């Protein structure tokens, strides 16, 4: 059946104490995406010699006059993409079986109840954080009318849920990472919690986190310290080890500049959204320098239009091979890289090139 021939279907149900409504609406998009993704894996396997096409494919974009509209995204087990669209106060589900040309409005919010973070676990449970209201919701995507409510997360800037449904929360304001039991009743500090600072037992305004089942470590984007820290799960007293950055902020290959998101592959290579350098970098295990894999800091491309309003003219970022203050990234099972290009209000896909892998 052609997308244009679909009849819009709407289902509305009150959900979460009146704070939002579940809506399923079929709509047509004009995106021209030729490829698809498969189920993303928590154990990410990427060839060490892989590269990524420097020209991105736009999966979703929003009018750039609606500043900073796309806030977060995640994959479900069917490789559908869920995007937090703050401009329209909703979470949108982009359908993998239509090559992302079609979407549904999954949840429509009142503007005052917009979320800041979301995560989808391996069981297709959707976790939505409302830091401004100190609430974290868990919704089954398989049975959308089920809910569990946790109270009082402290300004969550990222979360991760493991195979046992333990929840890891970045408490940005407290400069610590918490681990919650699946029912939300037990809570532990697993990293930081010793005040803001740059010592090995401290964090300063942390953001993105990644839990490695393979190594029993949690990796943390320690934003204001411009470094990635690795902590051993279950032994907070050991403190963190710097695995990338930690050499002051800057755009050298040995430096980071407000890193925001982190992912680790099966080779323990660390992939980082280096936000203020407008790039994605890879640090191999034990490396002293990183490798730029997407984007880069071309200073002429990023200038202020209005210094008082902090509005940027990002002529470089609007190009398909550039980024402007990226914030989030995800890999699909094939190793294609998806980047939330925040200031440019778009989600970009960069396809993997394994040619060198096949020659080795």
N, C-alpha and C positions, 0 to 999 in steps of 0.2 A: 504493500500500500504506500502510495506517495505521502510524504509528510504534509503536503498542502491539502490533501484530501481528508486528513484526520479531523474528526469533530472534537472540539474542546470538551473535556470532561472535568468536572469540578467536584471535589469532595471536601467538605468543610466540617471540622470537628473541634470543639473547644479542648484546649490542651494546656497543661501546666498552669492551672489556677487562673486562667484568663489572660496570661501574659503573652500567649501567642496562639495562632490558629494553624492547623495542618491543612494545607491546600495542595491538591494535585491537579495541575493544569497543563495540557499539552499545547505547546507553542512552536512556531517555526522560526528557525534562525537562518542567517545567510552565510554562516561560516563555511569555508570550503576546505575541510580537513580530509585528507585521503587515507590516513592510517589510523590504527586503533591500538589500544593498550590491553594488556592482560592483567591478571590479579597481581597487585604489588605484594612483595614478600617482605617479612620482617628481617629475614636473613638475606641481605642484598649482596648478590654476586655480580661483580663487575670485573671484566678483564683489566689487568693493570696497564695494558697498552691502549686501552680504549680512548677515543677522542669523541668530541661532540660537534655536530654541525653548528657553525657559528651564526647561521641565520635561523632565527626562531620562527615558529608557526604560532599565530595568535589563536588560542582556544576561546578566550573571552576577553572582551574589552568594554570599557565604559567611557562615556564622554569625559574628557580630561577636565572639563569645567566643574565636574563633580569630584572635588579633590579627595584623594585617598579613599576610594570607594571599596576596593576589593581588599579584604582584610585577612582571609585565611582560606585554606582549601584542604580537601582530603579525598582519598579513594575508598570505595566500598569493595566487597569481594567480587563484584561483577565489573569492576573497573569503571564504574560511573564516578564522575567527579562532582563533589559538593563544594560550592563556593559561598563564602559569606559576602554578600553584596550589601554594604552599608548604605549606598546611595538610594537603594530601593527598599531598604529595611527588610531583607529576606535572605533565606538560604536557598540557593538554586541547585538543582540536580541535573547535571549534563549527562546525557545518555550515551554510553559507550556503543550500543548497538546501532546508533544512528551517526557514528563518527563524530559525536558531540555537536551535531547540527540541530539537535532538538533538546529542549530542557523542560523540566517541571519546576514549579515553585513549590518547594517542599514545605517551607515554614515562612509565614508572613508575620513580621513583628510590628508592635507599636514602636515608634521611634525611640522612646525612652527606655526600651528593654532590649536594645541591640546587644548581641554577643560580642565577645572579644576573641575567643578561642574555640576551636572545635577539633575533635579527633574521632576516628572510626576504628574500632578494634577489629580483631580477626573474626569476631562473631557477628559483625555488622551491628554493633551497638554504637549509636551516635552520642558523643559527649559534647555538651555545649556549656561553656562557662559565661556567666554574667558577673564579671568582677565588680561592676559598679553596684550590683545588688547583692553581692556575696552569696551567689548561688551557682551550683553546678548540677546540670540535668543530664540524665542518662535515658536515652530513648532507643528502643529496639526498632531498627529499620524493617525487620521482618514482621513485627507486630506493633505498628506505629502508635497504638493507644496505651502501651505500657509505659510506665515512668518510675524512676527512682530519683529522689531529690536529696542532694547533699547541701549542707549549709556552711557558710563562712569560709570559703577559700579566700586567700588574701591577695588580691590583685594578680590573678594568674595571667602570665604572658605566654605560657606554653604548657602543654600536658602530653603525657604518653601513657598508654595503657598496655600492660604486658599480657601474656597468654593466660595468666591466672586472674586477670581483671583487676590487678592492683593498679592504682592510679598514681602517677607521678606528676606533681604540680610545681611549676616554677612560681615562687612567691617573690616577685620582682621587688616590692617595697621592703621586704624583710631580708633580701639577699640570701635566700636559702631555697633548697629543693626539698619538698615534702613527699613522702610515700604514704598513700592512704590504702587501707584495706578495701576490698570490693564493695563492702557495705557502708564505707565512709566512717565507721566507728573508731577505727584505730589509725593513728597518724604519727609518723616518725620523721624527724629531720635526718636526711641522708647525705646532704652536702651543704656547706656554708652554715649560716646561723650564728656566725661570730662577729656580726657587724659588717658594715661596708669596709672593704680593704683589699689589698693586693697580696696578702700573705697566702701561703698554700692552703690554709684552713679557712680562707675567706673568699667571698664573691662580692661583686659590686654591680648591682642592677642586672642580674642574669636574665636570659630570655630563653632561646631554643634549647631543647634537651633531646637526647637520643639514648635509649637503653639497649645495650648489646647483650642478647641472651648468650651469644657465643663466648664472650669474655667476662661476663658478670660485671660490667662497668656501666656507668652513666657518663655521657659526654655532655658538657654544658657550655653554651655560648656565654662567656663571662664578658658582657658587653662593654662596660666602662673600663675594664682592664685590658680590653683589646686582645683577648686570648681565648683559647678553648681548653677547658679543664676536664681531666678524666678522674673520676672518683670510683673507688671500689665499692660496690653495693654491699651493705651489711657491715662496713667498717668505716664509719664517718671519721673516726679519730685519726686515720691515716692522712687525711687531707687530700688535696687534689694535686695532680701532676699536669703540667702544661704540655700539651701535645701539638699546639699550633699557636703562633703569635707570641705575645708576652714581651715584645720588644718595643713597646710604645706604639701609639697610633701613627700610621703612615701608609704609603702605598708601595713600599718595597716588598719584594717577594718574601721577606722574612717577617713582615708585619701584617697586621689586620687593622681595620678602622671601623669600630662598632659592629663586630660580627653579630648576626641575629639568629641564624638557624644552622643546625649541624646534623649531618648524617654520616654513619660509618659503615663501610662495606665489609665483606668477609675477609679481606686482606688487611683490615684495620687501617685502611686509608680513610682520612677524614675530609669530608666535603663541607664547605662553609659558604654561607651567604655573607659575603664581606660587604655589608650594606653601603657604608659611606665611600667605599672604593668602587661601587657600581659593578661588582664582579662576583663570580663564583670561583672559588679556588679549591684545589685539592692538595692536601698534605699527605704524602706517603708515610707509612709507619716509621717513626724515628727520624723523619726529615727535619732539617733546620730551615728549610725554605719551602714555600708552596708553589704550585703551578697554576696559572690562570687558565681555566677551561672555558669560561664564558664571560664576555664583557670586558671591562677595564675602565680605568679612571682617566678619561680624556678631558682635561680641565676646561678646554675651550667649549666643550659641549654642555657644561652645566654652569649657568650664570643666573644671577638674581634678576628677575623682572621688577620686583618690588621688595626691597630689603626689609621694610616694615612688616609686610604681610607674609614674608618667607615663601614667595611664589617663585618657582623655578621655570626657566625656559630650558627645556631639555631636548634640544634638537637632536643630540646624539641618542638619547634614550628612545625617541620615537622610531629610530631605525631598528630593523629587525635583528641586527647584530649587536645592539646596545641595550643596557639596562639603566634604570634610574632609581636608586635607593630600593633595590630588591629586598624582600623581607622573608619569604618562605620558599622552600623547594621540596620536591618529592621525586623519587624515581619510580618508574613502572617496572614490571618484571623483566622487560627487555633491556633495561638500563637507559631508556630515554629519560631526559631530565625536564621537569616542569618547574617553572620559576614564577613566583608572584612578583611582577614588576610594579611595585607599589605606586610610585609617583606617576607612572605612565598608565595606571589603571587598567592593567591587562595581565592575563595569565599566558605565559609563553611556553611552548614545547620545543626542546632542542634534541634532535634525534641523534642516537648514538652511532658511531662509526667504528666497527670492529675489524676493519681491513688489516690493521697491524697485528691484531690478535691471531688472525688466520694464517699469517706469515710466520709466526713464531713456532 
